[in-house]
C-alpha cells in the first residue's frame, strides 16, 4: 500500500523512533511501513493518521495500491473492471 508517512513525518520533524513511540510501534515497524514492505492494521493506521492530524486516506493511498480489496477479488474485479464470469 502506498503511503505518505515519510513525507508527513519529516514535515512534523520527528524520527521513525519518535513516531513509533507515539503509536506504540518499533522503529523497525515504522520503517517497514514507510518502505511499503508491510501494511498497518486499521488501528495502527488510525493512530498514525491522528499523529499527523490527517484523514487516514491522506496518509495511506488506497487508490494507488497494487493490492486489490478482498471484495474486488471475490467479485473478479481486475483494474476496476468486473470480469465476465461466463468467459
N, C-alpha and C positions, 0 to 999 in steps of 0.2 A: 504494500500500500504506500503510495506516495504521501509525503508529509512535508510540512514547513517547520518542523521542530527546530532544526539548527538555526535557521534564519531568525525565528522568533526568540529563541534562547539567547542568541548573540545580541539581538536588539535589546533584550532585557538586561544584558550584561552579566549573565550567570553562566557558570560552568556546568558540564554534564553532571558532575558530582553534586553541585548545589540543587539542580533540578531534580535529581534522584532523591535527595533528602526531602525536598518539598512534597514529593508524591509517593514516597515510600518504596523507591526502587534503587537498584545499584547503578553506579556509573556505567557499568558494562551493559546493563539492560537499556539505559538511555541511549548509549552508543549503538546498540543493535537496532533500536527503533529508528534513530536518525539515519542510519545507513540502509534502512529498509530490509534488514536481514530477518527481523521479527515484526509481528504486528501486535499492538497492545490489546489487552482486554478492554471491554467497553468502559469499565470503571477506571482503568488507568488512563485511557484516552480522555475521559471526562475530567479527571484530576489534572492532567497536563493542560487541557484547554482552559481550565479555571486559573491555573498559574499565569497563563498568557493573556487572560481576560479576553478570550476569543471564542466564538462558537466552534464547537467540535469540528464542523465541516470546513472551517477555515484553517484548521491545523492539519487535519487528515483529509486528503483529497481523494475521496472515493471514486469520483468520475474519471480520474486519471489512472486508476488502478488497473493492472492487467487481470487481476483476480476477479472472477465473477461471483455474484451472490449465490447462495445456495438455492434461492427461489429461481433465479435465472437458469442455473444448471438443471434443476428438476423440470423446468418447462422447455428445455432445449434451446434457450436463447444464446446466440453467439453474436458478439459485437453489436448488441442492441437489436438484432433481428431474430424473430422466432422462426425456428426450423419448421418445415412442413413435415409432420410426423408420418405422413403416408409415403414419403420418398425413401 
